[in-house]
Amino acid sequence: MNEPFDQLDLLSAPPEPKMPIGKVVMINFGIMVAYMLLSSLATDSGSEAGFGVLALDAVLILAQVGLNMLAGLILVFIKDKKKLGGALLIGGIIMGVIGFGSCLGHMALMEN
């Protein structure tokens, strides 16, 4: 039986969801901004304030990047969560690069 070309194919697969990289990076960026604001409020000003802020921010960024990479590596091997795992891995790399620069910038702002 021949089917006309203008009818929809009802047996086609549903479209695959997009990679949620934008959401992952924005959530991570919001978390990073929040703890950088809190760390600047928690530290004292003075000659050693820049180093204290640098150390605290570096530890927090390292923890955030480490958690992103660990969760991404675990989720990459789960069948339904591959795209989320890939987004977490890419988001971890992006947060590492952005976090390093913002950590240095935050230290420079605290010294003045």
Residue pairs with C-beta under 8 A, 6 or more apart in sequence:
17 83
18 83
19 83
19 86
19 87
20 83
20 84
20 87
21 86
21 87
21 90
21 91
23 87
24 84
24 87
24 88
24 90
24 91
25 90
25 91
25 94
25 95
28 64
28 68
28 91
28 92
28 94
28 95
29 95
29 98
31 64
32 60
32 61
32 64
32 95
32 98
32 99
32 102
35 57
35 60
36 57
36 60
36 102
36 106
39 53
39 56
39 57
39 60
39 106
40 53
40 106
40 109
40 110
42 56
43 49
43 52
43 53
43 56
43 110
44 52
45 110
49 110
49 111
50 107
50 108
50 110
50 111
51 107
53 106
53 107
53 110
54 103
54 104
54 106
54 107
57 99
57 102
57 103
57 106
57 107
58 103
61 95
61 96
61 99
61 100
61 103
64 95
64 99
65 92
65 95
65 96
65 99
66 92
68 88
68 89
68 91
68 92
68 95
69 88
69 89
69 92
71 85
71 88
72 85
72 86
72 87
72 88
72 89
72 90
72 91
72 92
73 85
73 89
74 85
75 81
75 82
75 84
75 85
75 88
76 82
76 85
76 86
76 89
77 85
78 85
